[in-house]
Amino acid sequence: QVQLVESGGGSVQAGGSLRLSCAASGYTYDRDLMGWLRQAPGKEREGVAFIAAGDGATYYADSVKGRFTISQDNAKNMVYLQMNSLKPEDTAMYYCAADDRSSGSWLYAWTSPARYTYWGQGTQVTVSS
């Protein structure tokens, strides 16, 4: 069983920074993407940033481009999300997620929660104005 564990959430003022970490453990499987989605109260879960295991290609939501940076350490099975210039609208529960090619992940866009087989428990990010 694959497990994802997030850390690094918290509360900051607008303009501040936070770094989220996601540690993957369990059996080795054929992963393509790993990264972050978020869900604010009353809103749908949305893709934030993902990174490909193979070539390191990155994908960002338009709302975070230029402010967030995703990176990975494949040797440690870790993915990181550096969040700078945070805004109150970034307030949400952030979930680490990973897909599994054997589950047909390629059928879905990277922004779709349906693509992802494995999920972390979530970490709260709160940005005050």
C-alpha positions in Angstrom: 0.0 0.0 0.0 1.3 3.4 -0.9 1.1 6.1 1.7 1.5 9.9 1.3 2.2 12.1 4.2 2.2 15.9 4.0 3.8 18.4 6.3 4.6 22.1 6.3 1.2 23.8 6.4 0.4 26.6 8.7 -0.8 30.2 9.0 0.9 33.2 7.5 0.2 36.8 6.5 -0.4 37.8 3.0 2.9 38.1 1.1 4.5 35.4 3.3 5.9 32.0 2.3 5.4 28.3 3.2 6.9 25.1 2.1 4.9 21.9 1.9 6.5 18.5 1.8 5.0 15.1 0.8 6.7 11.9 1.6 5.7 8.7 -0.3 6.2 5.3 1.2 5.2 1.7 0.3 5.7 -0.5 -2.6 7.2 0.7 -5.9 4.7 1.4 -8.6 4.5 3.1 -12.0 3.9 6.7 -11.1 3.7 9.5 -13.6 2.6 12.6 -11.6 2.8 13.6 -8.0 1.8 16.9 -6.5 -0.8 19.0 -4.9 -4.5 19.8 -5.1 -6.3 22.1 -2.7 -9.9 22.6 -1.5 -11.3 25.7 0.0 -14.6 25.7 2.0 -17.5 25.5 -0.3 -15.4 25.0 -3.4 -14.3 22.1 -5.5 -11.0 20.5 -5.2 -8.6 21.9 -7.8 -5.2 21.0 -9.1 -2.4 23.4 -8.0 1.0 21.9 -9.1 2.3 18.6 -10.3 5.6 17.1 -11.4 6.4 14.2 -13.6 8.5 11.4 -12.1 10.3 10.7 -15.4 11.4 14.0 -17.0 10.5 16.4 -14.2 8.0 18.3 -16.3 5.9 20.6 -14.2 2.3 21.7 -14.3 0.8 24.7 -12.6 -2.6 26.3 -12.2 -2.7 29.8 -13.7 -3.5 31.2 -10.3 -0.2 30.1 -8.8 2.2 30.5 -11.7 5.2 32.6 -10.8 4.5 32.2 -7.1 4.6 28.5 -6.4 7.4 26.1 -7.3 7.2 22.3 -7.2 10.2 20.1 -7.0 11.0 16.5 -6.2 13.7 14.2 -4.8 13.1 10.9 -6.4 15.8 9.2 -4.3 13.9 10.1 -1.2 10.4 9.8 -2.7 9.7 13.4 -1.7 7.8 16.2 -3.5 8.0 19.8 -2.3 5.8 22.9 -2.9 7.5 26.2 -2.2 4.7 28.8 -1.9 5.8 32.5 -2.1 3.8 35.7 -2.2 0.8 34.0 -0.6 -2.6 35.5 -0.9 -5.7 35.1 1.2 -7.3 33.2 -1.7 -4.6 30.5 -1.3 -6.3 29.5 1.9 -7.3 25.9 1.6 -6.6 22.3 2.7 -3.8 21.1 0.5 -3.6 17.5 -0.5 -0.7 15.6 -1.8 -1.7 13.1 -4.5 -0.1 10.7 -6.9 -1.4 8.8 -9.9 -0.8 5.2 -11.0 -0.5 4.4 -14.7 -1.9 0.9 -14.2 -5.2 2.6 -13.0 -5.6 4.4 -16.3 -4.5 7.8 -15.0 -3.7 8.9 -18.5 -7.4 9.2 -19.2 -7.7 12.3 -17.0 -6.1 15.8 -17.2 -3.6 16.6 -14.5 -6.1 19.0 -12.9 -8.7 16.3 -12.4 -8.9 14.7 -8.9 -10.2 11.6 -10.7 -6.7 11.0 -12.1 -5.1 10.3 -8.7 -5.1 7.0 -6.9 -3.2 7.9 -3.8 -3.9 10.7 -1.4 -2.4 12.2 1.7 -4.5 13.3 4.7 -4.2 17.0 3.9 -2.5 20.0 5.5 -4.1 23.3 6.2 -2.8 26.5 4.7 -4.3 29.8 6.0 -3.3 33.2 4.7 -4.5 36.3 6.5 -4.8 39.7 5.0 
